[in-house]
C-alpha cells in the first residue's frame, strides 16, 4: 500500500465540475504548493461535510469565524484536473494534537492512501461550501423523489400519464 503524506494543507476544497446531472465531484488538497485532486462520489462529499461539522462541535475545536467566512466568500473553487489522483473509497477524519484535523483518504481498492493535516477553519469552510455544492444539484421530483432531468423528466410515479 502506497501512503503519501502530503503534510499540512494550504487549502482544502470539495466541489463539483460540470452541469447538474453530469457533475463530477472532487476533494482538492493544496499542499507543498501542489494541487492534489481526488475524484469521489457526491454522497462522500455530503457525508464529509455533515459529519465533519459535527466532529468539530463534539471535539470542541473552535475556529476563527472571520477566517472561515473569508474562505467561504472565495467559494473555494476547484479546477478540472488534467491528472486526477486515485478515486476515494474511504475518508477518515481525526483530531490531531487537539488543534488540527488529520485526514486520511484511501483508494477504492485500498492500494493507495494520502494523509494531510488541516486547520479547523479550513475544514469548516470546506464543509460549509460543500453543503451548498451538494444542494445545488438537480431539483428533486415531488412525486417520485428522483432527480429531475432538465431536458425531460419521465416520472415513474405517473406511469406514463401526465396530470
N, C-alpha and C positions, 0 to 999 in steps of 0.2 A: 504494500500500500504506500503510495507516494503522498507524503504530507508536506504541504507548503505553508510555512509560517510567514505571513505577509507583514507581521508586526503591527504597529499602531496605524489605524486608518486615518487618512487625512480627510476622507469624505466617504459617506455611505448613502446609497440611494436604492430604492426599489421602485420599478416602474414598468411601463409597457411601451412598446413600439408598434405602430400600426393603428388601423381603424377598429372600433369595437366590432367584435365578431371575428376579427382576424389578428388580434393583438398577440404579440409575443412578450412574455414577462421575463424580466431580468433583475438580479440583485447585482448592483455595481459597487465595487470597493476600489477606492483610490488609496494606494499605499506605496510608499517609496517612490512617489512621483509617477507611478504606473497605474493605468486603469485595468481592473480585472472585472470582466462581465461574465456572470454565471446565469445561464438560462434556467428558468424554473416555471412552476405552474402558478396560475392566478390564486389558487387556494393556498399555496405555500406563502405567497406574499400576504394574503389576508390573515392567515394564522400567525405569521411572524409579527405583524403589526399589532394584532389584538393581544396575543399572549405576551408580547414584549412590553407593551404598555402596562399590562397587569404586573409583570415581573418588576418593572421599575417602581411601581407603587408598593408592592409587597416587600421589596428589598429596602425600601426607604431611600432609594437613590434620588437625591434632589438634583434639579438641573437649573441652569441659568435660563429663565424663561425668555429673556431678551435675546440670548444667543439662539435659542430654539426658534423663536419667531423670525429671526433674521434668516435662518436656514430654510424654514418653511416658506418664507416670502420669495426665496430664489426658485421655488418649485422643485428643486433637486432634479433637473432634467437628466435623463440618461441618453447615451449615444448608442447608435446601432453598431454593434461590434463587428469588425471585419473577421476577427478570430475569437469567438467566444470560448470561455473556459468550459469545464465539464458541466453537464446538466446536474442540477442539485437534486439529490434524493432525500436528504435529511438535513435539518438545521438544528444545531444545539446552541443555546444561549446560557451563559452562566455569569454570575457576579465575580469579578476578578479584583482582588485586593481591595474590596469594599468601596471602590470608587469608579471602576470601569466595567464594561461588559466584554466578555470573551465570547467570540462567535466561532463556531466550527461548522463548516459546510462539508458535506460528504456527497460523493457522486452516487448516481443511481445504482452503480454496480459495486459500490464500496471500495473501488480501487484507488480513488484519489480523494484527497481532502485538503482544505485550506482553512487556516485559522488566522484570526486577526482580533485586535482589541479596539473598541470604540468608547467614546465618552457617552455619558447619559444624554447629553444634549444632541449629539449626532444621532443616537439611536432613536430618541423621542421624535426628532424632526423627521427622520426617515419613516417612522411608523405613522405619523400624522399625515404625511403626504401619501403614503401607500394606501391608507384607508380611503382617501379621495380617489386615487387612481383606480382602485378595485371597484368603487361605486360608480365610476364613470363609464362603465360598460354599457352593453345594450339594455334597453328597458325590458323589464320582466312582464310577460303577458299575464293579466289578472285572471284569465280563465284557466290556463294550463300550468302557469308557473315556470314556463320555459322562456329563455331569452328570445325576444322578437327579432326576426330578420328584417333589416331596414328595407330590403327590396320587396319581400313578400313573406308574411308570416302565415304559414298554414297550421293553424291551431288544431291540435289533435282533439281538443275537447269539444269542438263544434262538429266533428265528424263530417267535414265537407260542406256543412251548411253555414251560411252567414246569418247572423242575427243579433 
